[in-house]
Amino acid sequence: METLYINLHKNLCFLRVNHPMASLKLVFTLAIMMSFLSSAMSQALSSWGGGLFPEFYQLSCPQANEIVMSVLEEAIAKDPRMAASLLRLHFHDCFVQGCDASILLDKTSAFKSEKDAGPNKNSIRGFEVIDQIKARLEQVCPHTVSCADILALAARDSTVLSGGPHWEVPLGRRDSKIANLKKANTNIPAPNSTIQNLITLFARQGLSEEDLVALSGAHTIGMARCVSFRQRLYNQNGDNLPDATLEKTYYTRLKTACPRRGRDNNISPLDFTSPVRFDNTYFKLLLWGKGLLNSDQVLLTGKVKKTKELVKSYAENEALFFHHFAKSMVKMGNITPLTGLKGDIRKNCRRLN
């Protein structure tokens, strides 16, 4: 259908330019057919939800996917950790007033930046890579591809470049004109979250327990700061004792990297066996008591049957994890996007137009 639409568009343009005296009836007929097919395409693709669909830039910026991937290939080759950072950037954006690139905005006199929120300050990264992608897209397709869509594509491509699954990214998001520091502090799950905290925060975004466990699997790549898991090592329940669910040799190893005081920004891999490889080892580590964050380990130990069963299933079946992860990423990427005339297409992802 899309090919037919493009061919009709080309024919209509050809007639207008080369045969200005062509039958008005023929030109009118082609225009009607294009209008009908455009409507049909939108309806056929509406199953992606929220008015988003993968072919959104097919006519306006067909190079968009290739440009994003080319920048990421260079960036991740230089810094393999960047893949996890960009995946996290999309996650932290979507959990705050939807997937609208509000996390990329610097503070202004009108609002505070989400970059300064507790879950983001001194840990969120990847902004320079997004800037580079945006700059290249603006050269080729000015004022066309939104920063919110760049985040969604970067998350997918970072996953693929790390060995993870591919999925079609529904596109057509627009960018927010405001950031929300308060929601960034309250909506993004903390690393010491209980299982009920996690379920509640995900449900607030329309995400299920399956989505929670599948998306947590993103921690198969990346690092976490000492300050994010120190409580588990020294004072898990306010009794100056470590978390009893931590495997002993792993606990000893973590104490070396994260002392009781100081070195807050020391980092440890979330999956120490394959920290830059997207696989299902993260779930195997949970079964062995070697999840780094409390919010990781409680997926197994939090006494919720569904999450416990999913951890075991993903540990046994990587293909199942990949399938669920891809499906949940599409679902997360559709959290209250701005579409149509809402929002804007920022020329610079850090600033309003």
C-alpha positions in Angstrom: 0.0 0.0 0.0 2.8 2.4 0.9 4.6 1.7 -2.4 1.4 2.4 -4.3 1.0 5.7 -2.4 4.5 6.8 -3.2 4.1 5.9 -6.9 0.9 7.9 -7.1 2.6 10.9 -5.5 5.4 10.7 -8.1 2.9 10.5 -10.9 0.9 13.4 -9.7 4.0 15.5 -9.3 5.1 14.5 -12.8 1.8 15.5 -14.4 1.8 18.9 -12.6 5.4 19.7 -13.6 5.6 18.3 -17.1 2.1 18.4 -18.4 0.4 21.5 -16.9 -2.4 21.1 -19.4 -3.1 17.4 -18.4 -6.7 16.4 -17.8 -7.9 18.0 -14.7 -10.1 15.0 -14.2 -7.0 12.7 -14.2 -5.1 14.9 -11.7 -8.2 15.2 -9.5 -8.6 11.4 -9.6 -5.0 10.8 -8.6 -5.3 13.3 -5.8 -8.5 11.5 -4.5 -6.7 8.2 -4.6 -3.8 9.5 -2.7 -6.0 11.0 0.0 -7.8 7.7 0.3 -4.6 5.6 0.5 -3.1 8.0 3.0 -6.2 7.6 5.2 -6.1 3.8 4.7 -2.4 3.7 5.7 -3.0 5.5 8.9 -5.9 3.2 9.8 -3.9 0.1 8.9 -1.0 1.2 11.1 -3.2 2.5 14.0 -2.8 -0.9 15.6 0.6 0.3 16.9 -1.4 2.7 19.2 -1.2 6.4 20.0 -1.1 7.4 16.3 2.5 6.2 16.1 3.7 3.9 13.3 7.2 2.7 12.1 6.9 4.3 8.6 6.1 7.8 9.9 9.3 9.3 8.3 9.2 7.2 5.2 8.4 10.2 2.9 9.7 13.1 5.0 13.1 11.6 6.2 13.7 8.1 4.8 17.3 8.2 6.0 16.4 8.7 9.7 16.9 5.1 10.8 20.3 4.9 9.0 21.5 8.2 10.4 20.7 7.1 14.0 22.4 3.8 13.6 25.5 5.2 12.0 26.1 7.6 14.9 25.4 4.9 17.5 27.8 2.5 15.8 30.6 5.1 16.2 29.6 6.1 19.8 29.2 2.5 21.1 32.5 1.4 19.5 34.3 4.1 21.4 32.3 3.5 24.7 30.4 0.2 24.9 28.7 1.4 28.1 26.9 4.1 26.1 24.4 1.5 24.9 23.0 1.0 28.4 23.1 4.7 29.0 20.9 5.5 26.0 18.5 2.7 26.8 18.2 4.1 30.3 17.7 7.6 28.9 14.6 6.5 27.0 13.2 4.7 30.1 13.7 7.7 32.4 12.1 9.9 29.8 9.0 7.8 29.3 8.2 7.5 33.0 8.0 11.3 33.4 4.9 12.8 31.6 5.3 10.3 28.7 7.9 9.7 26.0 8.3 13.4 25.0 12.1 14.1 25.4 11.5 16.2 28.4 14.6 14.6 30.0 16.8 16.3 27.4 15.8 19.9 28.3 18.2 22.1 30.2 16.7 24.2 33.0 15.2 27.6 32.1 13.6 30.4 34.1 10.2 28.7 33.5 11.1 25.2 34.7 13.7 23.0 36.4 15.5 20.3 34.5 14.8 16.6 35.0 18.5 16.1 34.8 18.7 17.4 38.3 16.2 14.8 39.8 17.5 12.3 42.3 17.4 9.3 39.9 19.2 11.3 37.2 21.7 13.6 38.8 25.4 12.5 38.3 24.3 9.3 36.6 22.2 9.9 33.5 24.4 10.3 30.4 24.4 10.1 26.6 23.2 13.6 25.9 26.2 14.4 23.6 25.3 11.3 21.5 21.7 12.5 21.1 23.0 16.0 20.2 25.1 14.4 17.5 22.3 12.4 16.0 20.0 15.5 16.1 22.6 17.6 14.3 23.0 15.1 11.5 19.3 14.7 11.1 18.8 18.5 11.0 21.3 18.7 8.1 19.5 16.1 6.0 15.8 16.6 7.2 15.5 20.0 8.9 12.8 20.4 11.6 11.4 16.9 10.9 12.5 14.2 13.3 11.6 14.7 17.0 14.0 14.3 19.9 11.5 11.9 21.4 11.7 9.7 18.4 15.5 9.9 18.4 15.5 8.5 22.0 13.2 5.6 21.0 15.3 4.7 18.0 18.5 5.1 20.0 17.2 2.7 22.6 16.3 0.1 20.0 19.6 0.4 18.1 21.7 0.3 21.3 20.0 -2.9 22.2 20.7 -4.4 18.8 24.3 -3.3 18.7 24.8 -5.0 22.1 23.5 -8.3 20.8 19.8 -7.9 21.8 16.5 -8.1 19.8 15.3 -5.9 17.0 11.8 -4.4 16.9 10.0 -2.0 14.7 9.8 1.3 16.5 6.5 3.1 16.2 7.3 6.8 15.4 5.6 10.1 15.2 6.2 11.5 18.7 6.6 15.2 19.3 8.7 17.0 21.9 7.5 18.5 25.2 7.8 22.2 25.8 8.3 21.7 29.5 10.2 19.4 31.9 8.9 18.1 35.2 11.4 17.7 38.0 8.8 16.7 40.6 7.5 13.7 38.5 11.1 12.7 37.8 11.7 12.4 41.5 8.5 10.4 42.1 7.8 8.4 39.0 11.2 6.8 38.3 11.7 3.6 40.4 14.5 3.9 43.0 17.2 1.2 43.1 16.1 0.3 46.7 12.5 -0.2 45.6 10.4 -3.1 47.0 8.5 -5.3 44.6 5.3 -3.6 45.5 6.8 -0.2 44.8 7.9 -1.4 41.4 4.5 -2.9 40.5 2.8 0.3 41.6 5.1 2.6 39.6 4.9 0.4 36.5 1.1 0.1 36.8 0.8 3.9 37.0 2.3 3.9 33.5 0.0 1.2 32.2 2.7 -1.5 32.4 2.1 -5.0 33.7 4.2 -7.3 35.9 5.4 -9.0 32.7 6.5 -5.6 31.4 8.3 -4.9 34.7 10.4 -8.1 34.6 11.1 -7.9 30.9 12.2 -4.2 31.0 14.3 -4.8 34.1 16.2 -7.2 31.9 17.8 -4.1 30.3 20.1 -4.4 33.3 21.9 -7.1 31.5 24.0 -4.2 30.3 25.3 -1.2 32.1 26.7 -0.1 35.4 25.4 1.3 38.7 27.0 3.6 41.2 28.0 2.5 44.7 25.4 4.9 46.2 22.7 2.9 44.5 23.4 -0.4 46.3 25.3 0.6 49.4 22.3 0.1 51.6 22.2 -3.6 50.6 25.7 -4.1 51.8 25.6 -2.4 55.2 22.2 -1.5 56.4 19.5 -3.2 54.4 16.7 -3.1 57.0 18.0 -0.4 59.3 19.8 -3.0 61.5 23.4 -2.4 60.3 23.3 -5.8 58.5 23.6 -6.7 54.8 20.8 -8.0 52.7 20.4 -11.7 53.5 19.5 -12.5 49.9 23.0 -11.5 48.7 25.2 -14.5 47.8 28.3 -14.3 50.1 31.1 -14.2 47.6 29.3 -11.6 45.6 28.7 -9.6 48.7 32.4 -9.7 49.6 33.3 -8.6 46.1 30.8 -5.6 46.2 32.2 -4.4 49.6 35.6 -4.0 48.0 34.1 -1.8 45.2 31.7 0.1 47.6 33.0 0.9 51.1 30.7 2.0 53.9 31.5 5.6 53.4 32.8 7.6 50.4 33.4 6.6 46.8 29.7 7.1 46.0 30.5 7.3 42.3 32.4 4.0 42.1 30.6 1.9 39.5 29.9 -1.9 39.4 28.4 -3.8 36.5 24.7 -4.8 36.8 25.6 -8.1 35.1 29.2 -8.8 36.0 29.5 -11.8 33.7 28.7 -9.9 30.4 28.2 -6.2 31.2 28.2 -5.0 27.5 26.4 -8.1 26.0 22.6 -8.0 25.9 21.6 -11.6 26.9 19.6 -13.4 29.6 22.5 -13.7 32.1 21.0 -11.0 34.3 18.1 -13.4 35.2 20.5 -16.3 35.9 22.4 -14.1 38.3 19.2 -13.3 40.1 18.6 -17.0 40.6 22.1 -17.2 42.2 21.6 -14.3 44.6 23.8 -12.0 42.5 21.5 -9.2 41.5 23.2 -5.8 42.1 20.3 -3.6 43.0 17.6 -4.3 45.5 15.1 -3.5 42.7 16.7 -6.4 40.7 16.8 -9.1 43.3 13.2 -8.5 44.6 11.8 -9.6 41.2 12.7 -13.1 42.5 12.6 -12.7 46.3 9.7 -10.3 46.6 7.1 -13.0 47.1 5.1 -12.2 43.9 4.4 -15.4 42.1 4.2 -13.8 38.6 7.6 -12.0 38.7 9.3 -14.9 40.3 8.1 -17.3 37.5 9.1 -14.8 34.8 12.6 -14.5 36.2 13.0 -18.3 36.0 11.5 -18.5 32.5 13.7 -15.8 31.1 16.8 -17.4 32.8 15.9 -20.6 31.0 14.8 -19.2 27.6 16.6 -16.2 26.2 14.4 -16.1 23.1 11.4 -15.7 25.3 13.0 -12.8 27.2 14.0 -11.1 23.9 10.4 -11.5 22.6 8.9 -10.0 25.7 11.5 -7.3 26.0 10.8 -6.1 22.5 7.1 -6.1 23.0 7.4 -4.2 26.3 9.7 -1.6 24.8 7.1 -0.8 22.2 4.5 -0.6 24.9 6.6 1.6 27.1 7.4 3.8 24.1 3.7 4.5 23.7 3.2 6.0 27.1 1.2 9.2 26.4 3.2 10.5 23.4 2.6 14.0 22.1 1.3 13.6 18.5 -0.4 15.7 15.8 -0.3 19.4 16.7 0.7 18.8 20.3 4.2 19.7 21.4 6.9 20.7 19.0 9.9 19.4 16.9 12.9 20.9 18.7 15.8 22.0 16.6 18.1 21.5 19.6 17.1 18.8 21.9 18.3 20.7 25.0 16.4 23.9 24.3 12.9 25.1 23.3 12.6 26.5 19.8 
